[in-house]
Every structure is written in C-alpha cells, then in structure tokens.
Amino acid sequence: MTQPKTGPARIILRGIILPVMAGGLLLFYHNLEISPQVDQIFTLQLSKWILSGISSLTSQVPFSVAEILALLLGLYALSRLFNLVIAVVQGNEILRAFFRITDLGAVLIICFLLFWGFNYRQIGLEQSVGLSPLNIPTKELELMAQDLVLQAKTERIQAGLDDKTLFRLTGDLGKEAEITYASMSVDYPQFKNPVGRAKPMLSSKLFSYMGISGIFSPFTAEANYNNDQEDLLKGSSVLHELAHLKGVAREEEANFIAYLASRYSQEPAFRYSGTMLALINTTNRLS
C-alpha cells in the first residue's frame, strides 16, 4: 500500500521553518548592539560551554576535523544542487530538492551564530582584560616600534640565533601553546577554557596561495594553522587562532592576545614569534 504524497503546502511549511529561524536569528544579530551582556551571557557562558563540549571531542584526534567536515559539506551541497537540477529537468519534487539546499544553509547559519557569531557583538578586551582601544600619537607609536625591535633582538639572542641564522621553530607547537595559555590563565582566568588543540592543516599549501595563516572553525572548535608558512609566525598564528577559541572575536584583538600570551611562554622562540607579530602590526599601523 503506497503512502499518499505530501502536498505542496505542507512541503513549503516544512521547508521554511529552518530558513525562517535562521533569518530571525540574523535579524536579531543585525539589530543587536555591542554590549557587556554579550560578553557575560554569550561569550563567557553559552559559547564557552558549547565550544568546550565540542573541543573535548575534536581535540582527541591530531588531524583537522574541520577540513574533513568542509569537504563532506561541499560534496553534500554539490549532490543537493545536482538533485535540484535533475528535479527541475524532470519537473518532479522541485520544492523538496530546493528546500534541502536552503535547510543546509539555514543550519550552518544557526550553528555559526549560536556557537560563535554573537561574539562579534561583544565589547571584547575592554570587558575581559580592561583595555580600551586608543588612538596613539605617531611619535608614541614610533617609540613602541623601536622598543619592539630591541625586544626582538634580545629574544633572538635568547633563542640562540645570530644575525645570519635562519629562524626555526621546533617542538610541539600545540603543546607549547596549551602550556602558555595555562600560565596566562593564572593572571587572566577567563582565558583558561576552552582548552583546544592547535592543528596543522593538510590544505596548508592552498591557504598559502590565499595568504591565510590560520583559521578557526566554530563548528568543530578547532584552531587550525597554516603549516606551510614561514616558521617565524607559526607560533603566533597558533596563539592567535586559540585566542578565537577562547572567545576573542576581532582579528586585531586576537593578534594582541597572541602577543600577550607569548609573554607567558618559557620558550624564547615562541616569545620571539609573538614579538615579531606585534612588530609587524605596529610598523604597519605606523606606516
């Protein structure tokens, strides 16, 4: 006995539930003002709880789950698009095929915002560390750049490097970054959790072509770094991506936390990498 086909009205009703939810969440996000309540309720509570749970699973494996997930989602999206084309050609089940694509997009939007996206409405470091953004006069910025140059020279010597030695970063980057953030959390307990595992990407060469040093995946709570980049900035890239996992949303703030965290590292090479990141950003601002 064959089951009756679902009518178009019911298909449409089912098909718009997730897109409407995603649209409502996006509208709420768009109209939400930057507020300390976002830091207190979302960043330090909901998002931290979700990311800690996901990270406790994904950190058990040494490879990037995000890369595998991205590949699977891409293949699934292509298959759904192919099915939609077939449905249009055959003139059958077009609505159902279309809504399977929109449902996928809606789920990704909902998960992104609930896991991570609302962090962009946080006050940020002003709330968590007590630092407000300042418009530093050019002269003071120049003096800071000079101080960082001297600091970098000192740390090169501490790392056993002379002017002609090429910098090499050795050891377990992920483990050192974990130890570094654990030391930092003594003074800044809000950066203790989530504890994540920094992972080199198999697609690092591709990210080098795009000029990307790392990427944080809120869907898998992973800090992924480009292992193809020069050793000089690998350490600071790992600390930067882990800063996103800790709830720091904005790129410039994640750069600052990477530098701040590097001050707690016992490895001179790691400290040097953080100093060079700070020096590059300072001289870019100075120029």
Phi, psi and omega in degrees: 000122183279144178280146179292144179290145177288132182290159180303322182297317180290323177297317179295317181299314178293324185287337183264353183301304182294315176301322178294319178298316179295318179296319178296320179293320177296320179296319177296317178297316182297324183267356180281127179274156175299128189208146176295338178295329177296316177300313187285321185267316185269299186299311185271355181236277188299305182297317180298320180294315180296310183294325178297319179295315180292317182297327179298337178268308185291335180286353180284344182245147185280344183263165182280112176293329182299321179296317179294317180297318180298320179295314181295319179294322178296316179295320179295317179298319178296320179294321178294321178294320178297317179297325178294318179298316178298318180296321179293317181297318182276346181067035185220135177057036182293314181299316181298317179294322180293316183290337175294328177285313181294328177296319179299313179298320181295318180297318179296318179296315181298313181296318180299313182292318183286328180280322193213320194305324182293349176299337179288354175255010178281159171290321175095222187297333177299327180275316189274325184247343180084026181247127178258144177295138182236148171269093185282132176301152184304319182298317179293324178295321178295318179295321178295320178298319179296319178297320179293325176298314178296321178296318179296320179298316180297317182288332173297317179295317179297330178277002178078028182249138171256185185293341184254358183270129178285132182292131175230133179256119183243172178090183181273105183298316182298317181293316179296321178295321178297316178296320181298313180291329176296320177293320180295326184291346175296320178270331181232080186299340180292347179257015180286316182236157357289149175267116183241173181245120177285132187231134175287141182272138175294332180267028184302321181300320178297317180291333175294320177297328180272356179073031182250126184271343180182169180208137177260132179253108177290338181289331180241001180054048182239139173263104182258134180237154180281108182280356181270345182288167179298147182301332186308319185249009179296314181299314180290330177295319178298314180295325178296311182292325176292331176298322176298318178299326181284355176110005179273119188270309190285142186299315182294328178287323177295325175297317180295316179296325177299317178293314180300316180296322181297337178293341182264359180280142176271355180266116180304324180295322178293319179296320180296320179297318178295320179295321180293324175299315179296320181293318179298314180293323180291315180290328175296317178294321181296320181292000000 
